[in-house]
């Protein structure tokens, strides 16, 4: 009888659960001690193919009745909704044939696919600073040695909420508080400086050295009409100079003190739960997609916060010139809640150098350049070229030239 009411649940394949576990998770979702499942349906959620460690994403919705099964306790049915995320070894990625065999062992060593599982299984949810929370986790199902299914809360964003300047400031302050919190460091998965350094170097030595930097140094990419229209010779020269400095900048980033970092703190992963538009109000975020959590220099998370909407084509790159100072100050203020001894110049340099490596080198969307020319593609490329120009300007503004810039006193946030 129940099986007939479970529509499309076969979409989950081995990631599905039995009726008893489904009922227990629905009860947690509805904040009830127990429920009777009346119906359930699974639908696929699209996600970027480039995400190696996500094997699938589904929404499971249905109806359930609380209380006993007897008619004397009949209660109106309530709707539940959950998200199921399959995390996997990158070797199971459907695009693995694009990765040269010589790099696949490195993927296993330096691309820790279990990080998100470890975050949700830890006490990090209890240590999250003011302004942020983790989704509620209903179940983590270990499927085999290379895959796990995470059943979690389906978070509804605040209707009509937009990413205003204040929203960016609130998000940056949350990320600063996350970095400066000793409770976060002690409650989340163990941060290993050596492991995080190896992971960053692997990015640069693999996709950086084989895809991004050859494209920048070559000529073909710059001849694509959408790119040729947006990029001038100064931008091209600047990015080529960045490829020459990338290894040195990476070592500089790694040498800076490491703090807890989300690792992929784009606006898409900071779900707005409260508007914060009233005078003096602040935004509350539900923070998802913790697969790149680890240690990084202060300011690291600002890069993805600023780049996220530009990557997607939802914001032009010139906006970053206005947003970056607002976000930097808010991040430093949040950081000072736990670590008041970090100078703004140190945060800004770490932010600039890490954003140059992780956003500047991949600013041009190479994976889309084989598409037919279109206005949408030209607009996307133009916005990302503008972001590349901003990144180069930001990096240059933090480069130390002692003859041109006499040393100014360090500014600390308290």
Buried (B, 14 or more C-beta within 10 A) or exposed (E): EEEEBBBEBEBBEEBBBEBEBBBBBBBBBBEBEEBBBBBBBBEEEEEEEEBBBBBBBBBBBBBBBBBEEEEEEEEEBBEBBBBBBBBBBBBBBEEBEEBEEEBEEBBEEBBBBBBBBBBBBBEBBEBBBEBBBBBBBBBBBEBEEBBBBBBBBBBEEBEEBEBEEBBBBBBBBBBBBBBBBEBBBEBBBEBBEEBBBBBBBBBBBBBBBBBBBBBBEEEEBBEBEBBEEBBEEEBBEBBEBBBEBBBEBBBBBBEBEBBBBBBBBBBBBBBBBBBBBEEEEBBBBBBBBBBBBBBBBBBBBBBBBBBBBBBBBEBBBBBBEEBBEBBBBBBBBBBBBBBEEBBBBBBBBBBBBBBBBBBBBBBBBBEBBEEEEEEEBBBBBBBBBBBBBBBBBBBEEBEEEEEEEEEEEEEBBE
